[in-house]
């Protein structure tokens, strides 16, 4: 169920953002990427572990750098970052111990991230050259 909810929410939120024009600027999807990467830092803060906050912040920084590089150069890098975060969600519990993460979060977030990556890839292909790519 978490997968379905994540995918439907990605379609609703990002489809709605496109419909009202929030994504007219290149910064929209990089900002989404940084935001989704930041949730694990929030969960780490909720766990009360300073070490986990630090480790999750390091991971978030990698995705934030990819988002900024994608913003400055090519939205395809942002697609890769979103998809990469979706894959990271699948392995998060094996890589980092974060007791603040809800059990359902990795599946939900992974579906959201992969859905967002697919939507952005579709938009890049659909829009005139230079608008997002």
C-alpha positions in Angstrom: 0.0 0.0 0.0 2.9 2.4 0.8 4.1 2.0 -2.8 0.8 2.9 -4.3 0.3 5.9 -2.0 3.8 7.2 -2.8 3.2 6.9 -6.5 -0.3 8.4 -6.5 1.0 11.3 -4.3 3.9 11.9 -6.7 1.5 12.0 -9.6 -1.0 14.3 -7.7 1.6 16.7 -6.3 3.8 17.0 -9.3 1.0 16.8 -11.8 -0.7 19.6 -9.9 2.5 21.6 -9.7 2.8 21.3 -13.5 -0.9 22.2 -14.0 -0.6 25.5 -12.1 2.9 26.3 -13.4 5.1 25.8 -10.2 7.6 23.9 -12.3 8.1 26.6 -15.0 11.3 27.5 -13.3 14.3 25.0 -13.4 14.6 25.2 -9.6 11.4 23.3 -8.8 12.6 19.7 -9.2 16.0 20.3 -7.7 14.2 21.8 -4.6 12.0 18.7 -4.5 15.1 16.6 -4.6 16.7 18.4 -1.7 13.5 18.3 0.3 12.9 14.5 -0.1 16.5 13.9 0.9 16.1 16.0 4.0 13.4 13.8 5.6 15.9 11.2 6.8 17.7 14.0 8.6 14.4 15.0 10.3 13.8 11.4 11.3 17.4 11.2 12.7 16.7 14.3 14.8 13.5 12.7 16.0 15.6 9.6 17.1 17.8 11.8 19.2 21.0 10.5 17.8 23.6 13.1 16.9 25.7 10.5 15.1 22.7 9.5 12.9 21.9 13.2 12.2 25.5 13.6 11.0 25.4 10.5 8.8 22.0 11.3 7.3 23.2 14.9 6.7 26.2 13.6 4.8 23.9 11.5 2.6 21.5 14.5 2.1 24.5 16.7 1.1 25.3 14.2 -1.7 21.8 14.5 -3.1 21.7 18.3 -2.6 25.0 18.7 -4.5 23.5 16.6 -7.3 20.4 18.8 -7.3 22.5 21.9 -7.5 24.7 20.5 -10.3 21.5 19.5 -12.2 20.0 22.9 -11.7 23.1 24.5 -13.1 23.7 22.1 -16.0 21.1 19.5 -16.9 17.8 18.4 -15.5 18.8 14.8 -16.4 21.1 14.9 -13.4 18.1 15.8 -11.2 16.2 12.8 -12.7 19.2 10.6 -11.8 19.3 12.1 -8.3 15.6 11.5 -7.7 15.8 8.0 -9.1 19.0 7.4 -7.1 17.2 8.5 -3.9 14.4 6.1 -4.7 16.9 3.3 -4.9 18.6 4.5 -1.8 15.3 4.2 0.0 15.2 0.5 -0.8 18.6 0.0 0.9 18.5 2.7 3.6 17.9 0.3 6.5 20.8 -1.8 5.4 23.2 1.1 5.1 22.2 3.4 8.0 20.5 2.7 11.3 17.9 5.4 12.0 15.3 4.5 14.6 13.3 7.6 13.8 12.3 6.3 10.3 8.7 5.0 10.2 8.5 1.4 9.0 6.5 2.4 6.0 8.6 5.4 4.9 11.3 3.7 2.7 8.6 2.1 0.5 6.5 5.2 0.3 9.5 7.6 -0.3 11.0 5.2 -2.9 7.8 5.1 -4.9 7.4 8.9 -4.6 11.0 9.5 -5.7 10.9 7.0 -8.7 7.5 8.5 -9.7 9.0 12.0 -9.5 12.0 11.0 -11.6 9.7 9.4 -14.2 7.5 12.5 -14.4 10.5 14.8 -14.7 12.0 12.6 -17.5 8.7 12.7 -19.3 8.5 16.5 -19.0 12.0 16.9 -20.3 11.2 14.9 -23.3 7.9 16.7 -23.8 8.9 20.3 -23.4 10.8 22.5 -25.8 14.5 22.2 -25.7 16.0 24.4 -22.9 12.9 24.7 -20.8 14.0 21.9 -18.3 16.9 20.1 -20.0 
